[in-house]
Amino acid sequence: LIDEVTHYLNEQHKIHTSKIGNIVLTTHSGGYKVTAAILHQGGMTKNIMDVILLDSSYGSLEWFVDWIKASPRRRLVSMYTDHLAATNKEFMGMFDKLGIKYQQLDETTMTDADLAKRGVTFFHTKGPHDHVPVEYFGRMIRTSELGKE
């Protein structure tokens, strides 16, 4: 899809390069299914630098773990509300089993520098599920690898 869009935009003279830069995948709620499948199926893996789960860690956790363990340059953020707390504890346990370190941030004190760290980050939010993308999307993109190729 990325190749097709790049080709189309070049044909339309909207862009003037075929170079693909860093890619950030973000998902909210049930969107984890598509994101996990993208990571599992592969393709453009050298370009996918960040995966951001906005209250979206319902399943296929092993595919996210497989993706992050392949490179220390990658970043996985799992932000979750109360209803996904148990699933995220399980998620953390998967990393513990593999000896992969992660950080747990406090929503009230975390900084952009904390969020920008490569590797795995978890943080619990007290906000409602539907408010998560509105509250955090911009901050997650700002701390991502977009534009840093």
C-alpha positions, 0 to 999 in steps of 0.5 A: 500500500505504501509503495502504491500511494508513493507511486500515485503521489509521484504521478500526481506531482504531489511528491518528488521522491520514491524514498520511504521514510520512517513509518509509525503505526498507531491504533485505537481499540480494535485496530490492534488486529490490523496493526498486529497483522501488519507486523506479523506479515512483514514488509517495510519492517526496516521503516516501521519504527514506532507502534503506538497502542492507544488503549488497544492491547486486546490481543495478538500480543506475541506479534507485538513482542516479536516485532519489538525484540527484532531491533533496539531502535524500535519503540512500542508504547501501550497506553491503557485504561482500567479495562485493559490493566490485566491484559497489559500486566500479561503483556509486561510478563511476556517481556519479563520472560524474555528479559526485555526491559520496559518502562512504566510511566506515570501519566501525571509526571511523564515527559516527552523525553520519557515517551520518546525513549526507544524500546517498550513503554507502558502507561495507565491513563485514568481517562475514558477509552473514547478520549484516549486518541484525542488526548494522546495522539499528537503527543505520541506522534511528536515523540516518534521517529517521524521526520527523523530519517 
